[in-house]
Structure formats: C-alpha cells, structure tokens
Amino acid sequence: MFGFKKTNKTISDLDSFLDYLDECVLTYKSGIKNYLDGNKKDFDDNLESITKLRDNTIELRRTIENELYTYSLVSDQRVEIMQLLERLDMIVNLLYKNLWQYDIEIPFFPSELNVDFLKLVEITGLAVEGTIQASRDYFKAPRFVTEKIHRIYFFEKEVSKLAQSIKRHVFHEMDNFKLSQKFHLRYFTLHVEELAEEAVRVADHLSIMIIKQNN
C-alpha cells in the first residue's frame, strides 16, 4: 500500500508538471502575439509568467526524480520516465529561452509576416500540446497514445512546410530588407521549428515506451 500511494503521488506530480508545460505553451503563444502587436506591458507580463512557470517545473522535476530514486518506484520504467521528463523539460526551457530572446534581441517583423508567423507558432503549439496529451495518456489511457503521436508528426510536418514558405518569402520577396535583417527573421523562424522538432523527439520516445510496455 505504501508503494502504491507513492506511485500515485509521482504520477500526480507528473500530471502537475504537464499542467505547467501547458501553461508555458499558452504563455509563449500569447507572448509572441503581444510582441508582434506591440503590447509591451502584456508582453512583459508574459515574460514574468513564463519565468515563474519555468522555476516551478525545475522544482517539480527535482521532486519527481527524487521520488523515482528514493522509493524505487516503477523500477522497470524508471529510466524511460526520467528520459521522458528530461525531454519535456527541454521543451519548457525552449519556450522560456525563445520568448526571452524577443526581449533581448528585439527582432523587427514586418506586418506582412505577422499572419503566417502567428500561424506557425499556433501549429507548433498544437505539436507541443500533443506531447502533453500523449504523456498524460501514457499513464492513464495508453491505448490513445499512438493516435496522439500521429498528430504530433502531422503538425511538425506542417510547421516545416510553413517555415520554409516564410523563409523563402523573406529571402526572395523582401527586397527592401538588408541581408542581416533577413538572417534575423530566419533565426526566429528556426526557433519555432526547433520546438516542433523537440515535440517529435518526445513522440519518438513515447513510441518506444509503448512498445516496451506492450512486450
């Protein structure tokens, strides 16, 4: 009974970690929109929020790791769960660092790019949200994980196609921009792509976990 309660506590903590990640995604998307719209105060609030969320995930990750090792919980899956947590934590860090880069580098986005760039961010958000849903399902309803994984792969492909289109537009059609400005826009587009790619890495890891679980 003691081990059962501790296992449930760890799963509850993992669920809380996923809640924080979900809030990070929402804050990230809101932050980029506020930046592009010139809403400085709201953008600053987004930066403050995502910093607090990142700090919360750091503390919670340490708690979960301690629980897994101290109580030898789910010993047959402990390594895989730790690696999953590490991947999810990487996404949190990317969301945090990428949003802060807007404040540090102050990139200039021409209004003609805003719609497509926000769409790129939105689709990337769907990929990351897919990792949250798939991770929850792994512990609560494993039969649904594969379906969520397919959606993550789909969204990542859509992100890649749209990012290529944005970069092509920047380099082929924006003749009034300096090359350095074009490189800057490409750099921030790559940031968004990186998030979708990390979501795929989580999906790959969950696929392996499901295979091991079924064997």
C-alpha positions in Angstrom: 0.0 0.0 0.0 2.9 2.4 0.8 4.4 1.8 -2.6 1.1 2.2 -4.3 0.5 5.6 -2.6 4.0 6.8 -3.5 3.5 5.7 -7.2 0.2 7.6 -7.3 1.9 10.7 -5.8 4.6 10.6 -8.5 2.0 10.3 -11.3 0.1 13.2 -9.7 3.4 15.2 -9.7 4.0 14.3 -13.4 0.5 15.5 -14.1 1.2 18.8 -12.4 4.4 19.1 -14.4 2.4 18.7 -17.6 0.0 21.4 -16.4 2.9 23.8 -16.0 4.1 22.9 -19.5 0.6 23.5 -20.9 0.6 27.0 -19.3 4.1 27.6 -20.7 2.8 26.9 -24.2 -0.2 29.3 -23.8 2.1 32.0 -22.3 4.6 31.6 -25.1 1.9 31.9 -27.8 0.3 34.9 -26.0 3.8 36.5 -25.6 4.7 36.3 -29.3 1.3 37.8 -30.3 1.7 40.6 -27.8 5.2 41.3 -29.1 4.1 41.4 -32.7 1.1 43.6 -31.7 3.4 46.0 -29.8 1.7 45.3 -26.5 4.8 45.9 -24.3 3.1 45.7 -20.9 1.3 42.4 -21.7 4.5 41.0 -23.3 6.4 41.9 -20.1 3.7 40.1 -18.1 4.2 37.0 -20.3 7.9 37.0 -19.6 7.3 37.2 -15.9 4.8 34.4 -16.1 6.9 32.0 -18.2 9.8 32.6 -15.8 7.8 31.6 -12.8 6.4 28.6 -14.7 10.0 27.5 -15.6 11.0 27.8 -12.0 8.1 25.7 -10.9 8.9 23.0 -13.4 12.6 22.9 -12.2 11.5 22.4 -8.6 8.9 19.8 -9.6 11.3 17.9 -11.8 13.7 17.5 -8.9 10.8 16.3 -6.7 9.8 13.6 -9.2 13.4 12.5 -9.8 13.8 12.1 -6.0 10.6 10.1 -5.7 11.6 7.8 -8.5 15.0 7.0 -7.0 14.3 7.2 -3.3 11.3 4.9 -3.3 12.4 2.7 -6.3 9.1 3.3 -7.9 8.1 1.7 -11.2 11.6 0.3 -11.4 11.0 -1.3 -14.8 10.1 2.0 -16.4 12.1 4.4 -14.2 14.8 5.2 -16.8 12.2 5.8 -19.6 10.1 8.0 -17.4 13.2 10.0 -16.4 14.1 10.4 -20.1 10.6 11.5 -20.9 10.7 14.1 -18.1 14.0 15.3 -19.5 12.6 15.7 -23.0 9.5 17.6 -21.7 11.8 19.8 -19.5 13.7 20.6 -22.7 10.5 22.0 -24.2 9.9 24.1 -21.2 13.4 25.6 -21.5 13.0 26.2 -25.2 9.7 28.0 -24.6 11.3 30.1 -21.9 14.5 30.9 -23.7 12.9 31.6 -27.1 10.4 34.0 -25.6 13.1 35.9 -23.8 15.1 36.3 -27.0 12.4 38.6 -28.3 13.1 40.9 -25.3 16.9 40.6 -25.7 17.3 41.0 -29.5 14.1 43.0 -30.3 13.6 41.5 -33.8 11.7 43.6 -36.3 8.8 41.7 -38.0 7.2 43.4 -41.0 3.4 43.4 -40.7 3.2 41.3 -43.9 4.7 38.3 -42.0 2.6 38.5 -38.9 -0.3 36.3 -40.0 1.9 33.5 -41.2 4.3 33.7 -38.3 1.5 33.5 -35.8 0.1 30.6 -37.7 3.5 28.9 -37.5 3.5 29.5 -33.7 0.0 28.2 -33.4 0.7 24.9 -35.2 3.9 24.4 -33.2 1.8 24.9 -30.1 -0.5 22.1 -31.3 2.5 19.8 -31.7 3.7 20.6 -28.2 0.2 20.2 -26.8 0.1 16.8 -28.4 3.1 15.7 -26.4 1.3 16.8 -23.2 -1.8 14.8 -24.1 0.2 11.8 -25.2 2.2 11.9 -22.0 -0.9 12.0 -19.9 -2.4 9.2 -21.8 0.6 7.0 -21.3 -0.1 6.9 -17.6 -3.9 7.0 -17.7 -5.1 5.6 -21.1 -2.2 4.1 -23.1 -4.4 2.9 -25.9 -4.8 6.5 -27.1 -1.1 7.4 -27.2 -0.4 6.2 -30.7 -3.2 8.4 -32.0 -1.7 11.4 -30.3 1.7 10.6 -31.6 0.5 10.6 -35.2 -0.9 14.1 -34.7 2.4 15.3 -33.4 4.1 14.1 -36.5 1.5 15.7 -38.7 1.8 19.1 -37.0 5.6 19.0 -37.2 5.4 18.5 -41.0 3.0 21.4 -41.3 5.4 23.5 -39.3 8.3 22.6 -41.5 6.3 23.4 -44.7 5.1 26.8 -43.4 8.5 27.7 -42.1 10.1 27.0 -45.4 7.5 29.2 -47.1 8.2 32.1 -44.6 11.9 31.9 -45.2 11.5 31.8 -48.9 9.3 34.8 -48.8 11.8 36.7 -46.7 14.8 35.9 -48.9 13.1 36.1 -52.3 10.5 38.8 -52.0 11.5 41.2 -49.3 13.9 43.2 -51.4 13.8 46.3 -49.1 15.3 44.3 -46.2 19.0 44.0 -45.5 20.6 40.6 -45.6 21.3 40.9 -41.8 17.6 41.6 -41.2 16.6 38.5 -43.3 19.0 36.4 -41.3 17.4 37.6 -38.1 13.9 36.7 -39.3 15.2 33.3 -40.3 16.8 32.8 -36.9 13.5 33.4 -35.1 11.6 31.2 -37.5 14.2 28.4 -36.7 13.4 28.9 -33.0 9.8 27.9 -33.6 10.8 25.0 -35.8 13.1 23.8 -33.0 10.1 23.5 -30.7 8.2 21.3 -33.1 11.3 19.1 -33.7 11.6 18.6 -29.9 7.9 17.6 -29.8 8.7 14.9 -32.3 11.6 13.7 -30.1 9.1 13.3 -27.3 6.7 11.4 -29.6 9.6 9.1 -30.7 10.4 8.4 -27.0 6.8 7.7 -26.1 6.6 5.3 -29.1 9.4 3.3 -27.6 7.8 3.3 -24.2 4.6 2.0 -25.6 6.4 -0.8 -27.4 8.2 -1.8 -24.2 5.0 -1.6 -22.2 3.3 -4.0 -24.6 6.1 -6.6 -24.7 
